[in-house]
Each structure stands twice: as structure tokens, then as C-alpha cells.
Amino acid sequence: MDSFSIEKLFSQKPVALAPMDGYTNIPLRLIVKETGADLLFTEFVNSDAIIHSSSKSLQKIRILKRERPVAIQIFGKSPEKMSEAAKIVEQFDPDIIDLNFGCPAPKVAGHGSGSALLRDLPLVSKICEAVVGSVRTPVSAKTRLGWDENSVNIFQTAKIFEESGISFITLHPRTRSQKFSGRSDWSYIQELKTRVSVPLFGNGDICSPEDAVKMFKETGCDGIMIGREAVKNPWIFMQIKQLIEKGSYSDLTDLDIRKKMCLRHLDLYVEYIGEKKGILEMRKYYQNYFKGINNLKTFRQKIFKMDELEDVRSAINNLYDENYKTMTNQKGP
Ligand SMILES: Cc1cc2nc3c(=O)[nH]c(=O)nc-3n(C[C@H](O)[C@H](O)[C@H](O)COP(=O)(O)O)c2cc1C
């Protein structure tokens, strides 16, 4: 197998799956890998928890060979602990170790990590230098514009990343105080691209294959990263490739394709997360796989009582059959 390099990754204008707490576990990562994602990110993992070998955290940094290339993301506020955690993470053999400087959630920023670090750039510098200096794996950084609209400091932050040996940057152009409100301001991605020499991932509000092409065109970024839309539509990676290569893409409304992907996702959940927990966590995806189809409410009520794989599989098959029949009956002569 070809060895990984940052240069090779960015030579193909990569489309990456964004790190998403509670979502980007092995099952979703494998699903989007199969639909064409070029780089996968784990959910963020707390450096303290990694050091203390919390079983939940070790589960989150587990990666498979067939996911490659894959980045493990960590967060924390202490340079020493971040470098200690990075050394542990390196033993799991990721292609990239990504540092989180963007999370606005109180459970992270409220404790001085994630986007809270954007108020203390000397500390950002120490964290980056400590991690880069303690591992052989390339280290990247994901960030926002700044703490709030009065302290946008992305260009200074990016300079620090570059000077500390960060291999590439991801920018989600909102401030911490914006959280997910309003629109991300892509003009900052465009401006940052002209100011840094390391590769840049643009991220934020890519909701369709057309948006993906638009972000590449408008900003000149080296790669794009997709978060929320990948959960709603895991096929988006394939559709983006089709749009770039052929100028059009397949509309995946076909119920049969949706059912197959849904069953595959469920099987992966059970294989990698376990039957009980897998079935439980898979519930958040049904509305995306079966958006707009009849009887979804009844289906969800039914499967909420099920905890065995075969029962859930047959409920999905029944839902499909019922809707397939309705659709066939509705077809005109
Ligand atoms: C449920 C959820 C969890 C997230 N967890 C993380 C995370 O663990 N690490 C991180 O850097 N960003 C996280 N993000 C932010 C995304 O990676 C991404 O930057 C953001 O959603 C904007 O991209 P999008 O518009 O394509 O969703 C999360 C976002 C969501 C919606």
C-alpha cells in the first residue's frame, strides 16, 4: 500500500469528513469512506481522559487500517498533557493528529480548551510546539475565527500554527460566540489561503455538491471538510466527485439504495459498537435514510422497543416493502 504523505493528500483536492462528537465513530467513518471521503476525522477526545486510559476515550481513538488516511483529534489546554496524550494517540498509528482550537461547547471552552484558547495565543503556540515536538506523526489544527466578533484573530492564530510546525489548517469561519448561528463567512477562508503556506481545509455550511464546488472556486482552498451534511446525506462525497468529474451527479432518492445503506450502517454499528448500544445509537440516523417516506413515525415507535439486530433488520425491510408497494401502486399507466 502507498505510504501516506500530506503532499499526496492535498494533491487530490481532498474532501474530508469533519470531526463530530457523537457521530464520527467507526460505523459512520466506514460508510462515508465507501462513498468516497478522502480523509476521516475521529470525534475529539479529551487529552486528560486519554492519559487516564478512560475506556470510552480509548474506544474513540481506535481506528482501522481500511479507514486510512485518518486523523485522530484531541483537545486540552495543557501543553504537557496534550503532548503526553499525543504520544499515546501515536501508538494507535493515525496518519494525522489533529488539535482542536475551535469547539465552542461549554463542556470544552468553559474549561479553557477548544475555542477558549483563541484568547491566549501564546498558549496556543506552546501547545502546538509541545505536540509537534513530541510525535513523528504530522500534526494539524482546526480552528474558528476567534472568540467573538470583537476579537477575530484568525490571521495571527494561523501564523502561530505555521511557525509551530503545524502541517495543515482547517478553518470553520465562525467565531466562538456565533456557535452555529448565521452563515460561516467564506471570505476569511479565501483571505487566509493567500496568507499561509501550509495547506488549508475550508469548512462550514457545505449543504450540497454545488456548495462544495463553490467553496473550492470562491476560496481557492486546498481541500474541503463536511460535517452536518455528511450525517444527513452520507452519499455527498460520491456526489461531489461526480459533479467535479462529470458536471452532474446521481440523485440518490432510490429507496432500495437507501435501505441497503441503512442496513449496512446498522450492521457496522452492531459489529463495532455492540448490539444493544449500536441499535440504540443507530436510531438517530433513520430520519435521514428514510426522509419523507410513509409510516416512518410508526416504524420509529416500533423499533424503539427492539434491541435485537434481526428484529430491527426485519422492521427496516418491512418499512421498505410497504413504501415500495405504495410507490408502485401510485405509478400511473
Ligand atoms: C454534533 C457536532 C459535533 C461536533 N464535534 C466536533 C468535534 O468533535 N471536533 C471539532 O473540531 N468540531 C466538531 N464539530 C464542528 C464540525 O467539525 C464542523 O466544523 C462544523 O459542523 C461546521 O461544518 P458543517 O457546516 O459542514 O457542519 C461538531 C459539530 C457538530 C454539529
The ligand as a Tripos MOL2 file, in Angstrom:
@<TRIPOS>MOLECULE
LIG
   31    33     1     0     0
SMALL
NO_CHARGES

@<TRIPOS>ATOM
      1 C1        -22.7750   17.3670   16.5690 C.3       1 LIG1
      2 C2        -21.4810   18.0690   16.2390 C.ar      1 LIG1
      3 C3        -20.3060   17.6530   16.8560 C.ar      1 LIG1
      4 C4        -19.1020   18.2940   16.5590 C.ar      1 LIG1
      5 N1        -17.9500   17.8370   17.1410 N.ar      1 LIG1
      6 C5        -16.7500   18.3720   16.7820 C.ar      1 LIG1
      7 C6        -15.5320   17.8240   17.2640 C.ar      1 LIG1
      8 O1        -15.5040   16.8200   17.9970 O.2       1 LIG1
      9 N2        -14.3720   18.4490   16.8750 N.ar      1 LIG1
     10 C7        -14.3630   19.5370   16.0320 C.ar      1 LIG1
     11 O2        -13.2900   20.0520   15.6930 O.2       1 LIG1
     12 N3        -15.5010   20.0370   15.5470 N.ar      1 LIG1
     13 C8        -16.6750   19.4670   15.8740 C.ar      1 LIG1
     14 N4        -17.8280   19.9470   15.3100 N.ar      1 LIG1
     15 C9        -17.7550   21.0090   14.2820 C.3       1 LIG1
     16 C10       -17.6310   20.3850   12.8680 C.3       1 LIG1
     17 O3        -16.4440   19.6540   12.7310 O.3       1 LIG1
     18 C11       -17.6690   21.4830   11.7960 C.3       1 LIG1
     19 O4        -16.5770   22.3410   11.9850 O.3       1 LIG1
     20 C12       -18.9530   22.3040   11.8250 C.3       1 LIG1
     21 O5        -20.0820   21.4690   11.9800 O.3       1 LIG1
     22 C13       -19.1250   23.1450   10.5470 C.3       1 LIG1
     23 O6        -19.1560   22.3050    9.4150 O.3       1 LIG1
     24 P1        -20.5680   21.9110    8.6980 P.3       1 LIG1
     25 O7        -21.2850   23.1720    8.4040 O.co2     1 LIG1
     26 O8        -20.1500   21.1390    7.4830 O.co2     1 LIG1
     27 O9        -21.3330   21.0680    9.6870 O.co2     1 LIG1
     28 C14       -19.0560   19.3480   15.6260 C.ar      1 LIG1
     29 C15       -20.2440   19.7600   15.0070 C.ar      1 LIG1
     30 C16       -21.4400   19.1270   15.2950 C.ar      1 LIG1
     31 C17       -22.6930   19.5650   14.5800 C.3       1 LIG1
@<TRIPOS>BOND
     1     1     2 1
     2     2     3 ar
     3     2    30 ar
     4     3     4 ar
     5     4     5 ar
     6     4    28 ar
     7     5     6 ar
     8     6     7 ar
     9     6    13 1
    10     7     8 2
    11     7     9 ar
    12     9    10 ar
    13    10    11 2
    14    10    12 ar
    15    12    13 ar
    16    13    14 ar
    17    14    15 1
    18    14    28 ar
    19    15    16 1
    20    16    17 1
    21    16    18 1
    22    18    19 1
    23    18    20 1
    24    20    21 1
    25    20    22 1
    26    22    23 1
    27    23    24 1
    28    24    25 2
    29    24    26 1
    30    24    27 1
    31    28    29 ar
    32    29    30 ar
    33    30    31 1
@<TRIPOS>SUBSTRUCTURE
     1 LIG1         1 GROUP 0 **** ****
